[in-house]
Structures are given as structure tokens and as C-alpha cells.
Amino acid sequence: MTTTVLVVGGGPAGMACAIAMAQAGVPSEIVEISEDWRPGGIGIALQSAPLRAMKQLGLFGALLAVGRPHRFIDMCGADGTRFAEVPQVNVNDPDDPPFLGMARESLHEVMVAEVQRRGIPVHLGVTVRRIGAADDSGVEVELTDGRVRRFAYVVAADGVNSATRASALPHAPEPAYAGQVIWRAAAKCPPGLDRYTMLIGGPVRVGLVPLPDGGLYLWMLDTTIGPERPPRDQLLELFQERLGRFGGAAPAVAEQLTDNAQIDFRALQWLIVPPPWHSGRTLLIGDAVHTTTPHMAYGAGLALEDAVVLGELAGSGLPFDEMATAFETRRFERARLVVENSLQLSRWEQEPGPPNPGANRLVGETMATLAAQI
């Protein structure tokens, strides 16, 4: 009887899962469909509770070395005038940062290094072709490289467009469009910009996130365009048209962006799959079962927490069905809270007029709940 677990997906959720299992003494292997194994996206911010999960994975110190702490977010009007300063909540040790911004590449490199240090096998350019019938001893899996292997069980961390979800949970809902898109870009941080800054201008709002080594991550939430990706040769023009509405540090960033290739455009999707998240001996985690809009900055955080909880349960010796059910019981309500409240913030932003006065209360209440131990 094999004890090795197959993890489908080599993103943060999949790598964190494999690391957590290694901590618990459970061997695993990762299959990742991409051949070059590069991260999607440009920048990422981890709040205090996800940083707590990274502490449990032994990665907190490495993240501090590649991240930039932010203790406040400056809320500004479209002209750059600050109207509020929002302190970020710390649930860890008193001197720990409550919020850490970094390049996606930096997070990826930290996690890859830990996967390699622990000797976890990673098969690139490979994914699952077929998951066979399961029995008490495991499950047979056919991989796209032609191999047929037997594993104790499969953990699918293959993202919002999960192919595993369609086969393992055929009645699960599909991801839905949230009504907004997000534009992203990387640049050099303009002089004088040293705090996470949000600029709010009607149907568009911009986030400027200073990163280590003089870098900057820019995101822009937009309700003025539909979900279809514009032609590549129009991305820069459409992006600059929207960014041109803003003052403050925005013009200094805009002048650095001169090529369509610098602009990333994605429609925001959301998904919350009701339990069960498992079938046979396959369990889904992360965006495959709970995809959130970025309004709470907690999507990656949920996936990292999933991994910590699953690692704990995997090492407990529970039979697979009991382990999977216990995992779903601990994770569903927390995931639902993030997905639904983030979606509510998105819908409020799509309403005409000034920002909804309920937004700050909703964020505060959600963050207070998320401060609880996972």
C-alpha cells in the first residue's frame, strides 16, 4: 500500500500542501502542467493571518527577506489627497509586520527552494490524464507522460480553471464573472512613495504597493470594461486612459509603462463550491473550490491556510474520507466568508456614486473573524 500523495498543481497552494505534508511525515509528489514553472501575476500582499500560516510552514523568515512591510494603507482621492489612514492588524508577534508586499516571483522562489530542500519530487510539463477507481488502499492515476502510478490519494490544487474539479465534482458550480476586471503592472517606485496607497476615482480604483529594492506593484480595479480581454495591441492605450484619471504618484508610474507587454488584464471571477470537496480519493483545495476577488487580499491566504490544515490532518492517520470531511468542516465557512464578503465589496464598487459606507465595517468585521486561529 503506497503512502505517497499526488499533488496536482505547482502554484502556492500545491507547493504549500506538499511542504505541510512533508512536515507531517507524509511523502508527496507534485505534477505541474507548465514546463517552465513560473508564477502567474506580478505582485502579492500577504496579511497577518496568512503570514501566520507561513510561520507554521517554516517560511516566514525567508519571506521577510524578500518582502516589504506595510503597517498602514493610505486611502486617497483620485487627485492623490489622503483622506484616511488604515492601520493593518497584526495577529502574530508584536514586532511582526501586519502586511507584507512582494513580487510573485519572490514568493515562488522561496517556496520552490523549500520544496527542493525537502526533496519533494516535481514533474514539470505533466498533469493528470485520468484518475481511476479508488479503493481502501489508494487510487490509480494515469499521467499525461504515459505513466500509470498508484497513490494514497490525490490533492488537486490546480486553480480556478481546475480540470480535476470537472471530473471529481461534476455537479460543482462553475466560476462566475464578478463584474470587474483587474489591470496589473510592475514599475519602479516613484520617489516619496513609501506606503501602500489606494486612489479612488469613481468606477476605477488604483493600488500602488511599494516593494523591496525600489520596485512597485500596481493594480487597478475597473468596472468600465467587460470581461473579454482586449486585443494585445490595445492594452497599453486602454490602461493609460484609465490611469490618466489619477494624480499623486500615478503619473510617475504611468510614464514608465510604454509597452503592451507590461500590462496584465484579467476578469475577476468568484467561486464557492459547497462541500463535499472530495470524491473517491481525490480532494480539492485552494482556488479549485474557493476563488475570491482580491478585495480582501486573501485569496492566496486561504490557499496557504488550506495547506497547513491539510498537512495537520494528513499526519493524523485518519482514513481518507474522515480526513477530507474534517478538512472541509474546518475550511468551508472561512472560505465562504472571504469569497462572499469580497464579492460584496466588488458589487458595492460597481454602484454609481461615492464609496459605500458599509465597506469599512464589512472589512473590519471580516478581518476580525480571520484573525482567529485556523
DADAHU-V780887 format. One record per residue. N is the residue number from 0. OMEGA is omega in whole degrees, -180 to 180 (none if undefined). NEAR is the number of other C-alpha atoms within 12 Angstrom. D_LAST is the distance of its C-alpha to the last C-alpha in Angstrom with 2 decimals. Layout:
N/OMEGA/NEAR/D_LAST ; N/OMEGA/NEAR/D_LAST
//
This chain:
0/-180/14/31.49 ; 1/176/18/29.43 ; 2/-177/24/25.96 ; 3/179/29/25.41 ; 4/174/42/22.88 ; 5/176/48/24.02 ; 6/-179/48/21.69 ; 7/-180/48/23.35 ; 8/-178/45/22.91 ; 9/173/44/22.97 ; 10/-179/45/21.06 ; 11/-179/48/17.83 ; 12/-179/47/15.79 ; 13/179/47/18.36 ; 14/179/52/18.84 ; 15/179/52/15.21 ; 16/-179/53/15.08 ; 17/179/50/18.34 ; 18/-180/47/17.37 ; 19/178/41/14.27 ; 20/178/38/16.69 ; 21/176/33/19.34 ; 22/-178/29/17.30 ; 23/-180/24/17.00 ; 24/180/22/20.71 ; 25/-180/31/20.64 ; 26/178/30/23.26 ; 27/172/39/22.96 ; 28/180/40/25.15 ; 29/166/45/24.60 ; 30/-177/38/27.10 ; 31/-173/35/27.36 ; 32/179/29/30.00 ; 33/179/21/30.95 ; 34/-178/16/33.57 ; 35/172/14/32.97 ; 36/177/25/29.13 ; 37/-177/24/28.80 ; 38/172/27/25.88 ; 39/178/23/26.25 ; 40/-173/29/26.30 ; 41/-179/32/27.39 ; 42/179/39/24.82 ; 43/175/42/21.11 ; 44/179/45/19.12 ; 45/179/43/15.62 ; 46/-171/41/14.03 ; 47/-179/38/12.44 ; 48/173/41/8.70 ; 49/175/44/9.77 ; 50/174/43/12.05 ; 51/177/35/9.48 ; 52/179/39/8.54 ; 53/173/41/12.32 ; 54/-179/25/12.84 ; 55/176/29/11.15 ; 56/180/37/13.53 ; 57/-174/25/16.35 ; 58/-173/31/17.29 ; 59/-179/29/16.79 ; 60/179/20/20.41 ; 61/178/24/21.87 ; 62/177/39/20.23 ; 63/-178/29/21.63 ; 64/-177/20/24.97 ; 65/-178/29/25.02 ; 66/177/37/23.25 ; 67/-179/34/24.58 ; 68/173/32/22.70 ; 69/-180/34/23.01 ; 70/180/26/22.56 ; 71/167/24/24.27 ; 72/176/30/25.12 ; 73/177/29/28.74 ; 74/-173/29/29.50 ; 75/171/29/33.09 ; 76/-177/28/35.68 ; 77/-180/29/37.36 ; 78/179/24/39.87 ; 79/179/27/37.31 ; 80/-178/20/37.73 ; 81/176/22/34.59 ; 82/178/17/33.90 ; 83/176/18/30.47 ; 84/-173/19/28.20 ; 85/178/23/24.48 ; 86/179/20/22.50 ; 87/-172/29/19.08 ; 88/178/33/16.25 ; 89/179/29/15.13 ; 90/-178/27/11.97 ; 91/180/24/13.09 ; 92/-172/15/16.52 ; 93/-177/10/19.33 ; 94/-180/14/21.19 ; 95/177/26/18.48 ; 96/177/32/19.00 ; 97/-173/33/16.86 ; 98/-175/40/17.89 ; 99/178/46/19.46 ; 100/-180/42/21.98 ; 101/172/39/23.49 ; 102/176/35/25.57 ; 103/179/31/24.00 ; 104/-180/25/26.43 ; 105/176/32/25.07 ; 106/180/41/21.48 ; 107/-177/32/23.14 ; 108/178/26/25.35 ; 109/-177/33/22.69 ; 110/177/38/20.81 ; 111/-180/31/24.17 ; 112/-180/21/25.28 ; 113/176/30/22.39 ; 114/-179/34/22.99 ; 115/180/19/26.64 ; 116/-179/13/26.18 ; 117/177/26/24.44 ; 118/180/18/27.22 ; 119/-180/34/25.24 ; 120/177/26/27.97 ; 121/-179/31/27.87 ; 122/-177/27/30.49 ; 123/-178/24/31.38 ; 124/-176/21/33.34 ; 125/171/27/32.15 ; 126/-177/36/30.03 ; 127/173/38/30.16 ; 128/-177/22/33.37 ; 129/172/25/32.84 ; 130/-176/35/30.45 ; 131/179/25/32.65 ; 132/-178/20/32.42 ; 133/170/22/29.88 ; 134/-174/20/30.71 ; 135/-177/18/29.17 ; 136/179/19/29.89 ; 137/-177/28/28.34 ; 138/178/31/29.34 ; 139/-177/31/32.09 ; 140/172/32/31.38 ; 141/-179/23/34.14 ; 142/-176/27/33.45 ; 143/175/20/35.40 ; 144/176/19/37.24 ; 145/-180/13/38.89 ; 146/172/16/37.13 ; 147/-175/18/35.98 ; 148/176/26/33.27 ; 149/-179/29/31.46 ; 150/177/34/27.72 ; 151/174/32/25.43 ; 152/-178/43/23.46 ; 153/171/49/22.70 ; 154/-179/53/19.50 ; 155/177/50/20.55 ; 156/-171/47/19.01 ; 157/164/40/22.25 ; 158/-173/37/21.33 ; 159/-180/36/22.41 ; 160/-176/24/25.82 ; 161/173/33/24.62 ; 162/-180/27/27.68 ; 163/-179/36/25.69 ; 164/-178/39/24.37 ; 165/-178/26/28.00 ; 166/-176/22/28.99 ; 167/-177/29/26.04 ; 168/-172/27/25.21 ; 169/-179/17/28.63 ; 170/179/15/27.98 ; 171/176/25/24.86 ; 172/176/23/25.57 ; 173/174/25/26.61 ; 174/-178/27/25.17 ; 175/177/23/26.95 ; 176/-176/24/28.47 ; 177/179/34/26.91 ; 178/177/30/30.27 ; 179/171/36/29.78 ; 180/176/36/30.21 ; 181/173/38/29.00 ; 182/179/41/31.39 ; 183/177/39/30.35 ; 184/175/41/32.45 ; 185/-179/37/32.52 ; 186/170/33/35.11 ; 187/-178/28/36.12 ; 188/179/31/34.83 ; 189/177/27/37.77 ; 190/178/16/39.07 ; 191/178/14/37.69 ; 192/-177/26/34.40 ; 193/179/26/31.78 ; 194/173/35/28.90 ; 195/-174/38/26.74 ; 196/175/40/29.09 ; 197/179/40/28.97 ; 198/-175/38/32.35 ; 199/-178/36/32.68 ; 200/178/33/35.83 ; 201/-175/26/36.05 ; 202/180/30/34.81 ; 203/172/37/33.71 ; 204/-171/41/31.28 ; 205/172/44/30.85 ; 206/177/46/28.26 ; 207/-173/47/29.65 ; 208/176/47/27.17 ; 209/-179/40/28.91 ; 210/177/37/27.86 ; 211/174/27/29.03 ; 212/174/18/32.70 ; 213/179/21/33.99 ; 214/179/28/32.20 ; 215/172/41/30.99 ; 216/178/40/28.76 ; 217/169/47/30.05 ; 218/180/41/28.50 ; 219/175/44/30.45 ; 220/-168/41/29.32 ; 221/176/37/32.45 ; 222/-175/29/33.58 ; 223/-176/26/37.24 ; 224/-178/25/37.27 ; 225/-174/18/36.34 ; 226/-179/21/33.92 ; 227/-180/17/36.69 ; 228/178/20/36.69 ; 229/175/22/39.90 ; 230/-177/15/42.39 ; 231/-176/18/41.51 ; 232/178/16/44.65 ; 233/-173/20/43.64 ; 234/-176/28/40.11 ; 235/-179/29/41.20 ; 236/-180/22/43.65 ; 237/179/26/41.22 ; 238/-178/41/38.52 ; 239/177/29/41.04 ; 240/180/18/42.40 ; 241/-179/32/39.08 ; 242/-180/39/38.22 ; 243/178/28/41.77 ; 244/-170/27/40.89 ; 245/176/32/38.96 ; 246/-178/26/40.19 ; 247/-179/31/38.67 ; 248/-174/40/37.59 ; 249/-180/41/37.51 ; 250/180/25/41.19 ; 251/175/24/40.83 ; 252/-176/35/38.08 ; 253/-177/35/40.03 ; 254/178/19/43.10 ; 255/-173/23/41.24 ; 256/-170/27/40.36 ; 257/-175/20/43.52 ; 258/179/21/42.64 ; 259/-177/23/41.10 ; 260/180/19/39.16 ; 261/-172/27/37.15 ; 262/175/35/35.64 ; 263/-178/33/32.68 ; 264/178/35/32.51 ; 265/172/30/29.94 ; 266/180/30/29.57 ; 267/179/36/26.15 ; 268/175/33/24.71 ; 269/-179/38/21.94 ; 270/168/35/20.72 ; 271/-179/37/18.39 ; 272/176/36/19.32 ; 273/175/23/19.03 ; 274/9/28/17.95 ; 275/175/30/19.12 ; 276/-180/41/18.05 ; 277/177/34/20.12 ; 278/-175/32/23.82 ; 279/175/28/25.90 ; 280/177/36/24.00 ; 281/179/41/22.44 ; 282/179/44/18.81 ; 283/179/52/17.98 ; 284/174/52/14.97 ; 285/-177/50/14.66 ; 286/179/42/17.58 ; 287/179/45/19.41 ; 288/177/47/17.61 ; 289/179/49/16.06 ; 290/-178/43/18.26 ; 291/168/43/18.07 ; 292/-173/39/20.75 ; 293/-170/38/20.18 ; 294/175/41/20.50 ; 295/-177/33/16.98 ; 296/-172/34/17.04 ; 297/-178/38/13.67 ; 298/177/42/14.91 ; 299/179/41/14.55 ; 300/178/41/11.17 ; 301/-179/45/9.93 ; 302/179/45/11.92 ; 303/177/44/10.72 ; 304/176/44/7.03 ; 305/-176/50/8.91 ; 306/-179/44/10.89 ; 307/-180/42/8.65 ; 308/-179/39/7.42 ; 309/177/49/11.10 ; 310/178/38/12.51 ; 311/-178/32/11.14 ; 312/-180/31/12.58 ; 313/-180/41/15.63 ; 314/-175/23/16.61 ; 315/-179/20/16.56 ; 316/179/18/19.88 ; 317/170/17/19.09 ; 318/-172/20/21.59 ; 319/-177/33/20.57 ; 320/179/26/20.59 ; 321/178/20/18.46 ; 322/-178/28/15.90 ; 323/180/37/15.93 ; 324/178/26/15.78 ; 325/178/26/12.80 ; 326/-179/36/10.99 ; 327/180/31/12.36 ; 328/-179/23/11.53 ; 329/-170/24/7.74 ; 330/-170/37/8.15 ; 331/-174/33/11.41 ; 332/178/24/11.13 ; 333/178/33/8.66 ; 334/179/44/11.12 ; 335/179/31/14.00 ; 336/-179/30/13.36 ; 337/-177/39/13.52 ; 338/-175/39/16.43 ; 339/-180/31/18.42 ; 340/174/35/18.20 ; 341/179/35/19.02 ; 342/178/34/21.84 ; 343/177/30/23.08 ; 344/178/33/23.42 ; 345/-178/35/25.30 ; 346/176/27/27.59 ; 347/179/27/28.36 ; 348/-180/32/29.33 ; 349/178/27/31.73 ; 350/176/20/33.57 ; 351/177/15/36.76 ; 352/-177/14/37.20 ; 353/179/17/35.15 ; 354/-180/24/31.32 ; 355/-178/20/29.89 ; 356/179/13/29.35 ; 357/-174/17/26.23 ; 358/-178/23/24.33 ; 359/179/22/23.44 ; 360/-179/14/22.27 ; 361/179/24/20.06 ; 362/-179/29/18.48 ; 363/-180/19/18.01 ; 364/-180/19/16.48 ; 365/-179/31/14.03 ; 366/177/31/13.01 ; 367/178/21/12.76 ; 368/-178/21/10.30 ; 369/178/32/8.14 ; 370/180/25/8.56 ; 371/179/19/6.37 ; 372/180/21/3.79 ; 373/none/30/0.00
//
